[in-house]
Amino acid sequence: FMDQFDKHHIRIECLRFHEYGVSKWAAIGQTYKLDDSARIKTEQLTNWQDTLRDVGWQIVAT
């Protein structure tokens, strides 16, 4: 699927799960529905980044 894109002009950033939305949901009386299953370990993130680099994608971290 991703081979159709020009790898020289696209950079990919792999972002971790965050909980910035929890307080917003609470403010409107709702429960934040994402649970711990959405979290990944540092090792998993590194593996994804390495895999993408290995096939030629540019990985950025901000």
N, C-alpha and C positions, 0 to 999 in steps of 0.2 A: 504493500500500500504506500509506504513512505518513499519508495524509490522514484515515484513520479515527480517529486519535488526537487528543486535545485538546492543541494546541500551547502553550496557556497554562499547563499544569500539568506539562509534561515539559521537562527540560533535557537536552541531549546534550553529551557530552564525547568528543572524538575523541582517542584515545590512540595514541601511537607504539608500535611494536614494541620489546620490551625483551628482555634476555637473563637475567633473574633466575633462570630455571629451569635454566640450563646447569650450574651446580655441583650441583644436586640430581640431575640425570640422571647426571652423572659419578660421584656418590657411590654410585649403584646400578649402576654399570658399563654405563650406556647412553649412546648418542650422542644429543645434542639435535638433532632433525630439522628444525627450522625454519632456513632459510638466509637469505641476504641478500635474496632475492626478497620477503620479508615486510616489508622496510624501505621506508619512503616518505620522500621528500624534504620539506623544510619547505614548499616551494612547493605540493606535492601536498596536504599537510595543510591549508594555508591555502585552497586551492581548494575542498576538501570543506567546510570550515567556512563559507566565503562562500556556497557553493551552498545549504547548509542554512539559513543566515540569510536568504538571498534569498527562500526559500519560507515564511518565518515561524517557523522553529525557534529556540529559545534555545540558544546555545552557551556552555558554561562551560569554564573552564580552572582546574585546581587544581594 
